[in-house]
Amino acid sequence: MMLAESGAPAWSWNLLTDFQEMWSYPFMVNAFRAGAIVAVVAAVVGWFVVLRRQTFAAHTVSAVAFPGAAGALLLGVSAVYGYFTLCVAAALVIAALRGGGDHEESALTGTVQAFLLASGFLFTALYRGLLEGPQTILFGTFLGITSSQVTVLTVVGAVVLAALALLGRPLLFASVDPKVAAGRGVPVRALSVVFLVLLGAATAETSQITGTLLVFALMVIPAATAQVLTPRPALSLALAVLLAFAATWLGLTAAYYSPYPLGFFVTTIAFAGYLLALGWRSLREVLSRRAVATPAAREVTA
Amino acid sequence: MNPIAKAREAVTHSAHTVPNRRAGGHDTAPNSGRDPVLALRGAAVRVGGRTLWSGVDLRIGSGEFTAVLGPNGVGKSTMIKVLLGALPAAAGEVRVLGTRPGQANDRIGYLPQRRSFDASLRIRGVDVVRMGLDGDRWGVPLPFPSARRQAARARVDEVIELVGASAYAHRPIGQCSGGEQQRLLIAQALIRRPELLLLDEPLDSLDLPNQSAVAALIGRISHQEGVSVVMVAHDVNPILHHLDRVVYLAEGGAAAGTPEEVITSGTLTRLYGTPVEVLRTSDGRLVVVGQPEAPAVHTDRHSGGPS
């Protein structure tokens, strides 16, 4: 963020030298590594979030990441632990609140969420050590991602992805058609709890790149875009990963060469992709409708 | 005691005798030498301390189409739960595919009460059908061509062809009409070649042409593919001429047999405790008229109850 003023790196339109220049800084290498890991994990988990219509749960989990990080800093430990602790705890609380019902306890969840956000604000005020206030926690930063942080992200990300590889098919069945899945012996309730925990872990990872308020940039937008583009499950999952990855790396590059924050770029690139996808789909629908209409019209006149 | 309650009490007494009358020699199952697909003897069910129905005697052979009928809240769907082993029978004996209920669920196709998919759900019909085949398996299939993968794909295509859904199976299922979704769901229930198909109100909320088309499809599946079908319905007319057997459930009692035996003005009037007329159309089909949706005493129980 302050980089543009200090070093004033200039974009040269030669991708090779540009990336060589960016990657000559260890912190940028770490940022690109972390970004890649987070993009993949967030996109895969987010694909299920969109399919299961759990964006409110995802929002709650990401909102409590803020007091988690702020509280951790106040206690003098790394923010990473705060993210993971509160995100997974929030996921478990949501799972418990749901009880036997299918619907979310949205009023209670919203109430607790508001209180936790306020607590986070208090923690940052008490800590005073954050030079830029709560902004980096809320909107993300790529400065100061350490190698050990990358290692934590890799390990947690690998665990989340491995779990999803194992649970993926029954989870898809339970998400689309819970009654029949339960009839076939799929443990629908247990899967829903496990998925919320995975969601907590993935949100904690994503918060460290996009900030807690912009988690949806990587978790929801790429998955929603991919599902707009194709109804084939495997293809749209792959597309979601690709889109999240592209948004993160393009966002990192843009943030490096400009004075504006990373979260803005990642979100804007992802959002632009979503708009393009919507436009492409409506164009295709119009064209196919015209293709159907024309022969029918001919038949009538003939 | 009001007249309706009095009539109902008469039903509960007389209904016990109805099944007994046919219990003796009326097992016209096509292959009565083999075990029946379904055998209930004096079965009763109790939910929350209240007996929903009792005295149900039923034998269903392979390839027979049976309807479970009765007023709302009488426990028609509960019958399906009993057959799946999700709820124990309070009395009597229940055998499904030669074993206790719940033991042979992998040989049963089950279609729960109407689920409609959200219009924005971006999953294709073929994917939903495919989930019926291996959606409960852990792990993710490898994206390489293999014999098993080919066989699975061929089976999906075959069953979609069978229900006549090829034209829209590759569209997102949320954008399919109610009738199209119902056909795809029937394909999903059929994909593992079940011997018994349990359908819970599959015609509910379909328009009339779709009701008769889906009813004809189910009749064809049972008679041509040899799959026994037990279908819960609240309106008998769309399915009547496909049926081999009917079970009428009423408060406390039941009547089972062929449609000609059970669907008579006398039996239905006794079971419902209110006048019901069975008419015969010029082409010999039966039409049931004056069937009450929910008698006044039942108004406190709606779809949330054990219907």
Interface residues (C-beta under 8 A of the other chain):
Chain A: L51 R53 A165 L166 L167 G168 R169 P170 L172 F173 V176 D177 K179 V180 A181 G183 R184 G185 V186 Q227 V228 T230 P231 R232 P233 A234 S236
Chain B: L84 N105 Y110 L111 P112 R115 F117 D118 L121 R122 I123 R124 D127 V128 M131 G132 D134 G135 D136 R137 W138 G139 V140 P141 P143 R171 P172 Q188 A189
